Amino acid sequence: MSESFRVAIIGSGPAGLSAAAHAAKLGLRHVLIEKTDHLSDTIFRYQRGKHVMATPSQLVLRSDVAFDAGKREAVLGRWDEDARSAGVNLLLNTEVKAIAGAAGAFTLTLSGGKTIQAETVVLAIGTQGNPNTMRCEGGNSPWVQYSLDDPAEYVDEHIIVIGAGDAGIENAIGLAADPEQRNTVTILNRSADFARAKDANVKGLNAARDAGRLSILLESSPTKIEPGFMTVETRDGEARLPCNRVIARMGSSPPRKFIESCGVQFSSDDREAFPTLSPTFESTTPGLYVIGALAGYPLIKHCMNQGYDVIEFIAGNIALKPADEPILEKKLTGLPGRRSVAEWLDFLRERVEILNDLSPLQMREFLLDSDVRAYARGEVVFQRNDAGSSLFGIAAGSVLVEVSATDPSITVPIAQGSIFGEVGLISGRRRGATIRAAEDCILVEVSRLAALKLMASVPAAKRAINRITTERLLLQMFGSGLRKEDLGPLVASAEVMTVRKGDCIIKEGEEGSDIFAIRSGSMVIEKLIGGKPVFLSYLPAGSYVGEMALIDNSRRTATVRAAIKSDVIKLDGNAFRWLLSVQPELLAKAKRDMAARRDLNGFIESKKDSFGGVIDLYSSVATFLVEQGVGEATDVLLIDETLCVGCDNCEKACADSHDGLSRLDREAGRTYAHLHVPTSCRHCEHPHCMADCPPNAIHRGPDGEVFIDDSCIGCGNCERNCPYGVIRMDKVPPKKPSLLSWLTLGLGPGPGEPSKAWSYKHAKSAEAPKKAIKCDMCAGQSGGPACVRACPTGAAIRVSPEDFLSIALLDRSGG
């Protein structure tokens, strides 16, 4: 006859061990089942010497098992001792093959065919046994591994770590810690942020990078793994890196097949979805509970608290409040109405679309990183041009968007359930409009990192944000009196695509009727003239292309390719054709746009014989400028070499306008034909420098300028991340005497940037910290950029790429 228990706990990680220890303390007949020969296999498989963090620091630990931050070995040793002293009934080297039955009478089939009976079952098996695997070419190579035991085992290897979470970061730091191992370590992150990682780990990674021990590749992903090398797709194209070993730490997914075989339902069909649970951790199978990482709560302290709590619930203490209750109560204080924390969490989750698919447990963790506030009718949420990258969800009421900078009465409403602030989240730009409460409302403010984490961990939230941003981009582009409701079928067909630099979304001569809207990045349009690709025009973010073939039922008339890595929204041609049929104003706008492009094509064709050399030259210059980063610029400094006399007035004026430090290097940079691109900030649409600024000191101003404020700490991340070398780290020199004093008395170093010798001699302190220095387009100074104002010949110009990269620069009269 098989043994019978009040509770069977499967998995001896932090959650399961804590549950077993509390069951032992309460005198409940229990068994803790572990398939390996040791406790807590997930922690056991951490790399040797790893420092285990005890976060969140403000959360009280509620467990009969001790836990403090410390080395992996010390933590595991303490848990072994606590398990013995607590009298935990432990069954090692035993795997649960099946769970059948119902509450009060579960039958667990174990490895070897043995069975046990249990009134209740607690699943604490985690997700680490089901890692996400490499899906690129060569991803199944023998030198790809999904865990790291001892970093000291690897010597003199080129190692690439893939993953932006804590495990990947800790592996990369461990592999690069000892310089005598001579490892060349690179960590790949497909995004620009380490949104899933703890702040301490991100700081440690940056410190290792600053010390030259490892490299970080942001916005990069592997495309091919072969003996000795990995091909990586970066923001600027492909790179082939030396690689002897790949450590892939790309997260994991629940072992869904086994869990569903127990009758447990998941919150959605998404691969990374979690089981549907009650606030007491009970699954859709009564009597079967799920805790720990499998419940969507991966932090050790959270898991241990859940282990304690679930045994309390099973023992009948259903009134027990979670350990994070006081923290959340404080966050929710001041909101209208008499709701408990649980009621508020349900209210917010049900009424804000992007939160609909979070479990109650995930919702608690989410709110720890977010804020909720009530706004009175007419109260400003944020002002146009405010700095900010947070996202807002409307849980109650509605808001008004003041779309006009001069007339606040021109507004667009956003209703309950939707979001706003997504432009700052995606692009890092300042707020594009003023938002006011249209009525009394309750808003959830989600920090940028929390929003990125939400999108990374909850696929439904990512889809909702993409859908809403798509709707708003299309309304902005197409206008013509369209409403959100009109776009339903078109948005339903939309597909967000990431396009590599140089790849085509449309090819000349092919068939196709899909429309492409550019969400981020930029495109160039080319046409074959005399067998050679000729540059026609440039399309920045917020443009669309592809309507000519759809309206004319013709083949594509030109090629459209990405100037830089870009995100585009592919819209089904049939859905767009239907929209045109019911929206005559939109059809008229599309025909006007088509006529303009057809006129451009015709102009090029007409000039190919008599002015073929001019066209070739212009096309070559335009292609050169795109290669120099103009394709992602919003404002670029160009110098016409036929007019430049080398006086350096531009550099001197820049220095005199900025505390004696010039923001440009006229002679540096590249030249093609008569155009020179000096080393000066391009004010990119999606600035690389913003990607990793610890004090958030880099912002975009109201005129598009990217600038660094006084909170800069001199870490140098922006300098390293800028691909164009336009940021320098330097000390601000001492204040110079006036120009008049220099002219009349010979005091001071004269116009321009002072010499290092003069600066050192007159500095009040030789220990002044360095700060990041870059062009700010002379924001706040009358007359515009000083470099342009100081040029005596008009050689220096600052332009947006869409103005410069235009065929209109050619003389259409033929002169």
C-alpha positions in Angstrom: 0.0 0.0 0.0 1.4 3.4 -1.0 2.2 6.1 1.6 -0.2 8.9 2.1 0.6 12.6 2.9 -1.3 15.7 3.7 0.8 17.6 1.2 3.3 16.5 -1.5 5.8 19.2 -2.5 7.5 18.7 -5.9 10.8 20.5 -6.3 13.2 21.5 -3.6 14.2 25.0 -4.8 13.7 28.1 -2.5 9.9 27.9 -2.8 9.6 24.1 -2.3 12.1 23.9 0.5 10.5 26.8 2.4 7.1 25.1 2.0 8.5 21.8 3.3 10.2 23.4 6.3 6.9 25.2 7.3 4.9 22.0 6.8 7.3 20.3 9.2 7.0 23.1 11.7 3.2 22.9 11.6 3.3 19.1 12.0 1.7 18.4 8.6 2.5 15.0 7.2 4.5 15.9 4.1 7.1 14.8 1.6 9.5 17.0 -0.5 10.3 15.2 -3.8 13.5 16.2 -5.7 14.7 14.5 -8.9 18.4 15.2 -8.3 20.6 14.1 -5.5 20.8 17.5 -3.8 18.5 20.3 -2.7 17.7 23.3 -4.9 19.1 22.3 -8.2 18.6 25.7 -9.8 20.8 27.4 -7.2 23.1 24.4 -7.2 23.7 25.0 -10.9 24.7 28.6 -10.4 28.3 29.2 -11.3 30.7 28.6 -8.5 31.4 31.5 -6.2 28.3 33.4 -7.5 27.0 36.0 -5.1 23.3 35.3 -4.5 21.3 38.5 -3.9 18.5 38.9 -1.4 16.2 41.3 -3.2 13.9 43.2 -3.0 15.7 44.6 0.1 12.5 46.2 1.5 10.6 42.9 1.4 10.4 41.0 4.7 11.5 37.3 4.6 8.7 35.0 5.9 10.2 31.5 6.0 11.4 28.9 8.4 14.6 28.6 6.3 17.2 31.3 6.6 18.3 33.4 3.7 20.8 36.2 3.5 22.8 37.5 0.5 26.0 35.5 0.1 28.0 33.1 -1.9 26.2 30.2 -3.6 28.1 27.6 -1.6 27.2 29.3 1.7 23.5 29.6 0.9 23.3 26.0 -0.1 25.2 24.8 3.0 22.8 26.8 5.3 19.8 25.3 3.5 21.0 21.8 3.9 21.4 22.4 7.7 18.0 24.1 8.0 16.3 21.2 6.2 17.9 18.7 8.5 17.1 20.6 11.7 13.5 21.3 10.6 12.9 17.6 10.0 12.0 17.9 6.4 10.9 14.6 4.9 13.1 14.6 1.8 12.9 12.1 -1.1 15.9 12.6 -3.4 16.7 11.0 -6.8 13.0 10.7 -7.5 11.1 12.2 -10.4 7.3 12.6 -10.5 6.1 11.2 -13.8 2.3 11.8 -13.4 -0.3 13.3 -11.1 -3.9 12.0 -11.2 -6.9 12.3 -9.0 -8.5 15.2 -7.3 -8.3 17.3 -4.2 -8.1 15.1 -1.1 -7.1 12.0 -3.2 -4.2 12.7 -5.6 -2.0 9.8 -6.8 1.6 10.7 -7.8 3.4 8.2 -10.0 7.1 8.3 -9.3 10.2 7.1 -11.3 10.5 3.3 -10.9 6.7 2.9 -10.8 6.1 3.6 -7.1 3.1 5.7 -6.2 2.2 7.9 -3.3 -1.1 9.5 -2.2 -1.6 13.1 -1.2 -4.5 15.3 -0.2 -2.8 18.4 -1.8 0.0 18.9 -4.2 2.4 21.9 -4.4 4.3 22.3 -7.7 7.5 24.2 -7.1 9.5 22.8 -10.0 10.6 26.1 -11.6 11.4 26.6 -15.2 15.1 26.2 -15.5 14.9 22.6 -16.7 13.2 23.9 -19.9 15.6 26.5 -21.3 14.9 28.5 -24.4 17.2 27.2 -27.0 19.2 28.8 -29.9 17.2 28.9 -33.2 19.8 30.3 -35.6 21.8 28.3 -38.0 24.3 26.1 -36.1 22.3 26.6 -32.9 22.6 22.9 -32.0 26.4 22.9 -32.2 28.3 21.0 -29.4 30.0 24.2 -28.2 26.6 25.8 -27.4 25.7 25.3 -23.7 22.8 26.5 -21.6 24.5 26.6 -18.1 27.8 27.5 -16.6 29.2 25.7 -13.5 32.7 26.9 -13.0 34.0 29.9 -15.0 37.6 29.0 -14.0 37.4 25.9 -16.2 37.7 28.0 -19.4 41.0 29.5 -20.4 42.2 31.4 -23.5 38.8 31.2 -25.3 36.6 33.5 -27.3 33.3 33.2 -25.4 30.0 34.8 -26.4 27.3 35.0 -23.8 23.8 35.5 -25.1 21.2 36.8 -22.8 20.3 40.1 -21.1 19.1 38.7 -17.7 20.9 38.2 -14.5 22.2 34.7 -15.4 23.8 35.9 -18.6 25.4 39.0 -17.0 26.8 37.0 -14.0 28.2 34.4 -16.4 29.9 37.1 -18.5 31.4 38.8 -15.5 32.6 35.5 -14.0 34.3 34.4 -17.3 36.1 37.7 -17.5 37.0 38.1 -13.8 40.5 36.6 -13.9 42.8 38.2 -16.5 45.1 35.2 -16.2 42.4 33.1 -17.9 42.9 35.3 -21.0 39.3 34.8 -22.1 37.8 37.2 -24.6 34.3 37.7 -23.4 31.4 39.3 -25.3 27.8 39.5 -24.1 25.0 40.0 -26.7 21.8 41.8 -25.9 19.1 42.0 -28.6 17.7 45.2 -27.1 19.3 48.5 -25.9 18.5 47.9 -22.2 19.1 45.2 -19.6 15.4 45.5 -18.5 15.2 42.1 -16.8 18.4 42.3 -14.8 19.0 43.6 -11.3 20.5 47.1 -11.1 23.5 45.8 -9.2 24.3 43.3 -11.9 24.0 45.9 -14.7 26.4 48.2 -12.8 28.8 45.3 -12.4 28.7 44.5 -16.1 29.3 48.1 -17.0 32.2 48.3 -14.6 33.8 45.1 -16.1 33.3 46.7 -19.6 34.9 50.0 -18.4 37.9 48.0 -17.0 38.4 46.4 -20.4 37.6 42.9 -19.2 34.6 42.3 -21.6 32.6 43.7 -24.4 28.9 44.5 -24.7 27.0 44.3 -28.0 23.6 46.0 -27.7 20.8 45.6 -30.3 22.5 42.5 -31.6 21.5 38.9 -32.3 23.2 35.7 -33.6 22.4 34.6 -37.1 24.9 31.8 -37.6 27.2 29.7 -35.5 30.1 27.8 -37.1 33.4 26.3 -35.9 35.5 29.2 -34.4 33.1 32.0 -35.4 29.6 33.5 -34.8 27.9 35.8 -37.3 26.0 38.5 -35.4 23.4 40.9 -36.8 24.1 44.3 -35.3 22.4 47.7 -35.7 24.9 48.6 -38.4 25.0 45.3 -40.3 26.6 41.8 -39.9 29.8 41.1 -38.0 31.7 37.8 -37.9 33.2 37.4 -34.4 35.8 34.8 -33.2 33.9 32.3 -31.0 35.0 29.1 -29.4 32.1 28.7 -27.0 28.5 30.0 -26.7 26.8 30.4 -23.3 23.1 30.8 -24.1 21.2 32.2 -21.1 18.0 33.2 -22.8 15.5 32.4 -20.1 13.2 29.4 -19.9 9.6 28.4 -20.3 7.3 26.3 -18.1 7.3 22.5 -18.8 3.8 23.0 -20.2 3.1 19.5 -21.4 3.6 18.0 -17.9 1.7 20.7 -16.1 -1.3 20.6 -18.5 -1.3 16.8 -18.0 -2.2 17.5 -14.4 -5.3 19.5 -15.5 -3.7 22.9 -14.9 -4.7 25.7 -17.4 -2.5 28.5 -18.5 -3.3 32.1 -18.9 -2.9 32.0 -22.7 -1.4 30.0 -25.5 1.8 32.0 -25.5 4.9 29.8 -25.0 6.0 32.0 -22.0 2.6 32.2 -20.4 2.2 31.0 -16.7 -0.5 28.8 -15.1 -3.8 30.5 -14.1 -3.7 30.8 -10.3 -5.8 32.2 -7.5 -4.4 34.6 -4.9 -3.7 31.6 -2.7 -1.6 29.9 -5.5 -4.3 27.3 -6.2 -4.4 26.3 -9.9 -7.5 25.5 -12.0 -7.2 21.9 -10.6 -8.5 22.3 -7.0 -6.0 21.1 -4.4 -3.0 21.6 -6.7 -1.0 24.7 -6.0 1.8 26.3 -8.0 4.5 28.5 -6.4 7.9 30.0 -7.3 9.3 30.7 -10.7 6.6 28.5 -12.2 4.1 31.0 -10.8 5.9 33.9 -12.5 7.7 35.1 -9.4 11.4 34.2 -9.9 13.2 36.2 -7.1 14.4 33.9 -4.3 12.9 36.0 -1.4 9.5 36.0 -3.2 9.7 32.2 -3.7 10.5 31.5 -0.1 7.6 33.7 1.1 5.3 31.9 -1.2 6.4 28.5 0.2 5.6 29.7 3.7 2.3 31.2 2.6 1.0 28.2 0.6 1.3 25.9 3.6 -0.6 28.5 5.7 -3.4 28.5 3.2 -3.4 24.7 3.0 -3.5 24.6 6.8 -6.6 26.8 6.7 -5.2 30.3 7.4 -6.8 31.9 4.3 -6.8 35.3 5.9 -3.0 35.6 5.7 -1.8 38.6 3.8 1.3 38.4 1.4 4.6 39.8 2.7 4.5 42.6 0.2 1.1 43.8 1.4 2.5 46.8 3.4 4.6 48.0 0.5 1.6 47.9 -1.9 -0.7 49.4 0.7 1.6 52.4 0.9 1.6 52.8 -2.9 -2.2 52.7 -3.1 -2.8 55.1 -0.2 -4.7 58.2 -1.3 -6.7 56.6 -4.2 -10.4 57.1 -4.1 -12.7 54.4 -2.8 -12.3 51.8 -0.1 -10.6 48.9 -1.9 -8.2 46.4 -0.4 -4.8 45.8 -2.1 -6.2 42.6 -3.8 -9.2 44.6 -5.1 -7.1 47.4 -6.4 -4.8 44.9 -8.2 -7.8 43.2 -9.8 -9.3 46.6 -10.7 -6.1 47.8 -12.4 -5.4 44.5 -14.1 -9.0 44.2 -15.6 -9.2 47.9 -16.7 -5.9 48.5 -18.3 -5.5 46.5 -21.5 -1.8 45.9 -21.3 -2.2 44.4 -17.9 -5.1 42.0 -18.7 -2.9 38.9 -19.1 -0.9 39.3 -15.9 -1.6 36.8 -13.1 -2.5 38.2 -9.6 1.1 37.3 -8.6 2.7 39.0 -11.6 0.5 42.0 -11.0 1.9 42.3 -7.4 5.4 42.2 -8.7 4.6 44.7 -11.5 3.1 47.2 -9.1 6.3 47.2 -7.0 8.0 48.8 -9.9 5.1 51.2 -10.9 3.0 53.9 -9.4 -0.8 54.6 -9.3 -2.2 58.1 -8.9 -5.6 59.8 -9.1 -5.8 63.0 -11.2 -8.6 65.6 -10.9 -10.5 66.9 -13.9 -8.3 69.4 -15.8 -5.1 68.4 -14.0 -2.0 68.2 -16.2 -0.3 64.7 -16.3 2.7 66.0 -18.3 3.5 69.1 -20.4 4.6 69.2 -24.0 8.5 69.0 -24.1 8.7 67.6 -20.6 11.5 65.0 -20.3 10.1 61.5 -19.6 10.1 58.0 -20.9 7.4 56.3 -18.7 4.2 54.8 -20.0 0.7 55.6 -18.6 -2.3 53.2 -18.5 -5.8 54.6 -17.9 -7.6 52.6 -15.3 -10.5 55.0 -14.8 -11.7 58.1 -16.6 -10.1 59.5 -19.7 -7.5 62.1 -20.8 -7.2 64.7 -23.5 -4.2 65.2 -25.8 -3.5 68.8 -26.7 -2.3 68.2 -30.2 -1.7 71.9 -31.0 1.2 73.8 -29.4 -0.6 77.1 -29.8 -4.3 76.2 -29.3 -5.0 74.0 -26.2 -8.7 73.7 -27.2 -7.7 71.3 -30.1 -7.7 68.0 -28.3 -8.0 64.3 -29.0 -9.4 62.0 -26.2 -7.9 58.8 -25.0 -10.3 56.5 -23.2 -10.2 54.2 -20.2 -8.2 51.0 -20.9 -5.7 52.5 -23.3 -2.2 53.9 -22.8 -0.3 57.1 -23.6 3.4 58.1 -23.4 4.5 55.4 -25.7 6.5 57.8 -27.9 8.8 58.6 -25.0 9.1 54.9 -24.2 10.0 53.9 -27.7 12.1 56.8 -29.0 13.4 58.6 -25.9 12.0 61.9 -27.2 10.6 64.5 -25.0 6.8 64.6 -24.6 5.2 65.5 -27.9 2.0 67.0 -26.4 0.4 68.1 -23.2 -1.9 65.6 -21.5 -4.7 66.6 -19.2 -7.3 64.7 -17.3 -10.6 65.0 -19.1 -12.4 63.9 -15.9 -11.4 62.5 -12.6 -9.2 59.6 -13.5 -6.8 57.0 -12.1 -3.6 56.4 -14.0 -0.9 53.7 -13.7 2.6 55.1 -14.4 5.0 52.5 -15.6 8.7 53.3 -15.6 10.6 52.7 -18.8 12.4 49.6 -17.4 9.2 48.2 -16.0 7.5 48.7 -19.3 10.3 47.0 -21.2 10.3 44.1 -18.7 6.5 43.8 -19.1 6.8 43.6 -22.9 9.6 41.1 -22.6 7.8 38.8 -20.2 4.2 39.1 -21.2 3.7 38.6 -25.0 0.0 39.9 -24.8 1.2 43.2 -23.3 3.8 43.6 -26.1 1.1 42.9 -28.7 -1.3 45.4 -27.2 1.4 48.2 -27.1 2.4 47.4 -30.7 -1.2 47.6 -31.8 -1.9 50.9 -30.1 1.3 52.5 -31.4 0.5 51.2 -34.9 -3.0 52.7 -34.7 -1.6 56.1 -33.7 1.2 56.0 -36.3 -1.3 55.3 -39.1 -3.7 58.0 -37.9 -0.8 60.5 -37.8 0.5 59.5 -41.2 -2.8 59.2 -43.1 -4.9 61.8 -41.4 -7.8 62.5 -43.8 -10.4 62.4 -41.0 -9.7 58.8 -40.1 -10.7 57.4 -36.7 -9.3 54.5 -34.7 -12.4 52.5 -35.5 -11.8 52.9 -39.3 -8.4 51.1 -39.0 -9.7 47.9 -37.4 -9.1 45.5 -40.4 -5.9 47.2 -41.4 -4.4 47.1 -37.9 -5.5 43.5 -37.5 -3.4 42.7 -40.6 -0.4 44.6 -39.4 3.0 42.9 -38.9 5.9 44.6 -37.1 9.1 43.7 -38.9 12.7 44.5 -38.0 14.7 45.2 -41.1 18.5 45.0 -41.2 20.6 47.8 -42.6 20.8 47.4 -46.4 17.9 44.9 -46.6 15.0 45.6 -49.0 11.3 45.8 -48.1 10.4 46.4 -51.8 12.3 45.4 -54.9 11.9 47.2 -58.3 9.9 45.1 -60.8 8.4 42.6 -58.3 4.7 42.1 -57.8 3.2 43.1 -54.5 0.6 45.4 -53.0 1.5 45.6 -49.3 2.1 49.0 -47.7 5.0 49.7 -45.4 4.9 52.3 -42.6 8.3 53.2 -41.1 8.0 53.1 -37.3 11.7 53.7 -36.5 14.8 54.1 -38.6 14.7 55.2 -42.2 14.6 54.0 -45.8 16.1 55.0 -49.1 14.4 54.7 -52.4 16.5 53.7 -55.5 15.7 53.1 -59.1 17.7 51.3 -61.8 18.8 53.8 -64.4 21.1 52.5 -67.2 21.6 49.3 -65.2 22.8 51.2 -62.1 20.9 51.9 -58.8 20.2 55.7 -58.6 19.2 57.3 -55.3 15.8 58.9 -55.5 14.8 59.9 -52.0 14.9 59.3 -48.3 12.0 58.3 -46.0 12.3 59.0 -42.3 10.3 57.4 -39.5 6.6 58.3 -39.8 6.6 57.9 -43.6 4.9 55.2 -45.7 5.6 53.6 -49.1 4.2 51.1 -51.5 0.9 52.7 -52.5 1.8 53.1 -56.2 1.7 49.4 -57.0 -1.5 49.0 -55.1 -3.4 51.9 -56.7 -2.1 51.2 -60.2 -2.3 47.4 -59.9 1.3 47.5 -61.3 4.7 46.1 -60.4 6.9 47.9 -58.0 8.6 50.9 -59.7 11.6 51.3 -57.3 13.6 49.5 -54.6 13.2 50.5 -51.0 15.9 49.5 -48.5 16.8 50.2 -44.9 19.3 53.0 -44.4 19.9 51.7 -40.9 18.3 49.0 -38.8 14.6 49.9 -38.8 11.2 48.8 -37.6 8.5 48.8 -40.2 4.8 47.9 -40.1 3.7 45.8 -43.0 0.1 46.4 -43.9 -1.9 44.0 -46.0 -2.6 45.4 -49.4 -6.1 44.1 -49.6 -7.0 45.6 -46.2 -5.6 48.9 -47.3 -7.4 48.7 -50.7 -10.7 48.2 -48.7 -9.9 51.3 -46.5 -9.3 53.4 -49.6 -12.6 52.3 -51.0 -14.6 53.6 -48.0 -12.4 56.6 -47.3 -12.4 58.9 -50.4 -10.2 61.6 -48.6 -7.5 59.0 -47.9 -7.7 57.8 -51.5 -7.2 61.4 -52.7 -4.2 61.8 -50.3 -2.6 58.5 -51.5 -3.0 59.6 -55.1 -1.3 62.9 -54.4 1.6 61.1 -52.8 1.8 58.7 -55.7 1.7 61.6 -58.2 4.7 63.2 -56.4 6.7 60.0 -56.5 5.8 59.4 -60.2 6.9 63.0 -61.0 10.2 62.2 -59.3 10.7 59.0 -61.3 9.8 60.8 -64.5 12.3 63.6 -63.8 15.1 61.1 -63.3 14.2 59.2 -66.4 14.1 62.4 -68.5 17.6 63.5 -67.3 19.3 60.1 -67.6 20.8 60.9 -71.0 21.6 64.7 -70.9 22.5 64.8 -67.2 23.5 61.3 -66.5 26.8 62.4 -64.9 25.1 64.8 -62.5 22.6 62.1 -61.5 25.4 59.6 -60.9 27.3 62.1 -58.8 24.2 63.0 -56.7 23.3 59.4 -56.2 26.9 58.6 -55.1 26.9 61.5 -52.7 23.6 60.6 -51.2 24.6 57.0 -50.7 27.9 58.1 -49.0 25.9 60.4 -46.6 23.6 57.5 -45.7 26.6 55.3 -45.0 28.0 58.1 -42.7 24.9 57.9 -40.4 22.8 60.6 -42.0 20.1 57.9 -42.3 19.5 57.9 -38.6 20.2 61.6 -38.0 17.6 64.3 -37.4 20.1 67.2 -37.7 23.6 66.9 -39.3 26.4 69.3 -39.9 27.8 69.3 -43.4 30.6 71.4 -44.9 30.9 72.3 -48.5 34.6 71.9 -49.3 34.3 74.1 -52.3 33.5 77.0 -50.0 35.4 76.1 -46.9 38.6 78.2 -46.4 39.9 76.3 -43.3 39.6 79.3 -41.0 38.3 77.1 -38.1 35.9 79.8 -37.1 33.3 77.1 -36.7 35.3 75.3 -34.0 36.3 78.5 -32.2 32.7 79.7 -32.1 31.6 76.3 -30.8 34.2 76.5 -28.0 33.4 80.1 -27.1 29.7 79.2 -26.8 30.3 76.1 -24.6 32.6 76.9 -21.7 35.7 76.7 -23.8 35.2 73.2 -25.1 34.5 72.6 -28.8 31.8 70.1 -29.7 33.0 69.5 -33.2 36.2 68.5 -35.0 36.1 70.1 -38.5 39.0 68.2 -40.0 37.9 64.8 -38.7 35.3 62.8 -40.5 35.0 61.7 -44.1 34.6 63.5 -47.4 33.0 62.6 -50.7 33.1 64.9 -53.7 32.7 68.4 -52.3 30.8 67.3 -49.1 32.5 66.8 -45.8 30.8 65.2 -42.7 32.8 66.5 -39.7 32.8 64.9 -36.3 29.7 66.5 -34.8 26.6 65.0 -33.3 23.9 63.8 -35.7 21.1 64.0 -33.0 20.0 60.5 -34.0 16.3 59.6 -34.2 17.1 56.8 -31.7 20.3 58.0 -29.9 22.8 55.3 -29.1 24.1 57.5 -26.3 20.8 57.3 -24.4 20.8 53.5 -24.3 22.9 53.2 -21.1 23.0 56.4 -19.1 22.8 55.6 -15.4 21.7 59.0 -14.2 19.4 59.5 -17.2 21.3 62.7 -18.0 20.7 62.6 -21.8 17.5 64.1 -23.2 16.0 65.4 -26.4 15.0 69.0 -26.5 12.0 70.7 -28.0 13.8 71.3 -31.3 15.1 67.8 -31.6 18.5 68.4 -30.1 20.1 65.6 -28.0 21.8 67.2 -25.0 23.5 66.1 -21.7 22.4 67.9 -18.5 24.4 68.6 -15.4 23.6 65.3 -13.7 26.2 63.6 -15.9 28.5 61.5 -13.7 31.3 61.0 -16.2 30.8 57.2 -16.6 31.7 57.4 -20.3 28.9 55.0 -21.4 27.6 57.4 -24.0 31.0 57.9 -25.5 31.5 54.2 -25.9 28.0 53.7 -27.3 28.2 56.4 -29.9 29.2 54.8 -33.2 30.3 58.2 -34.7 32.8 59.3 -32.1 31.1 62.6 -31.5 31.2 62.5 -27.7 34.3 63.3 -25.7 35.1 63.0 -22.0 36.8 66.1 -20.7 37.2 68.5 -17.8 35.6 71.9 -18.2 38.4 74.4 -18.4 38.6 77.5 -16.2 36.7 80.6 -17.3 38.6 82.6 -19.8 39.0 86.4 -19.7 36.8 88.3 -22.1 37.6 88.6 -25.8 38.1 92.4 -25.2 40.7 91.7 -22.5 42.6 89.4 -24.9 42.5 92.0 -27.7 43.5 95.0 -25.5 45.6 93.5 -22.7 46.7 90.1 -24.1 45.0 88.3 -21.3 43.8 84.8 -21.7 44.3 82.2 -24.5 42.2 84.0 -27.1 39.2 82.7 -29.1 38.4 79.0 -29.3 39.3 76.1 -27.1 42.2 76.9 -24.7 45.4 74.8 -24.7 45.7 72.0 -22.2 48.7 73.8 -20.7 46.7 77.1 -20.1 43.8 75.2 -18.7 46.0 73.2 -16.3 47.8 76.4 -15.2 44.7 78.3 -14.4 42.5 75.5 -13.1 41.3 75.9 -9.5 41.6 72.1 -9.0 43.5 69.5 -11.0 41.0 66.9 -9.7 37.9 68.3 -11.5 35.8 65.4 -12.8 35.4 64.7 -16.5 32.0 65.1 -18.0 30.5 64.0 -21.3 30.8 66.8 -24.0 28.7 66.8 -27.1 26.9 69.2 -29.5 23.6 70.5 -28.2 22.8 72.6 -31.4 23.4 75.7 -29.2 20.0 75.3 -27.6 18.8 78.4 -25.9 21.2 80.7 -27.8 19.8 83.2 -30.2 20.6 82.8 -33.9 20.9 79.1 -34.0 24.1 76.9 -34.0 27.3 79.0 -33.5 29.3 76.9 -36.0 26.9 78.0 -38.8 26.7 81.6 -37.7 30.5 81.9 -37.6 31.2 80.5 -41.0 32.2 83.5 -43.2 31.6 81.7 -46.6 28.4 79.8 -45.8 30.3 76.5 -46.1 28.8 75.1 -42.9 25.1 74.1 -42.9 22.9 72.1 -40.5 20.1 70.2 -42.1 17.7 67.4 -41.5 18.3 64.4 -43.8 14.9 64.5 -45.4 15.6 68.1 -46.5 19.1 67.3 -47.8 18.6 63.8 -49.3 16.1 65.1 -51.8 16.3 65.1 -55.6 15.0 68.7 -55.4 18.6 69.7 -54.9 19.1 69.0 -58.5 18.3 71.9 -60.8 15.1 70.6 -62.5 15.3 73.3 -65.1 18.4 71.6 -66.4 20.8 74.3 -65.5 
